[in-house]
Amino acid sequence: MAKFICFLQNEKKENLTAELIKSHIERLKYLKRDGVLFLCGLLKNNEGGMLILEVKSYEEAEAHILQDPLIINNCYGAYKIHELIEANEENNYLQDN
């Protein structure tokens, strides 16, 4: 499995409702239970949100993002997905790459 960082950008607060936030949270809980969601949160500068997904491919990560109620209902105008190459002890923090 690979990790993909997904940035939700260009928030459109006028489209955001309490019901959509609740639906979004339920979706996050589902992804967590399913072993897909590694980490998520808001960016402190209030410039959007971020999810790290553990999936097989970019296409799978994008499919999950496109099913998010906040994307479906145009609460974010854009998203970006980047594959993360994790640096850790097992790969000597990428020093040998």
Buried (B, 14 or more C-beta within 10 A) or exposed (E): EBBBBBBBBEBEEEEBEEEBEEBBEEBBEEBEEEEBBBEBEEEEEEEBBBBBBBBEEEEBBBEBBEEBBBBEBEBBEEBEBEEEEEEEEEEEEEEEE
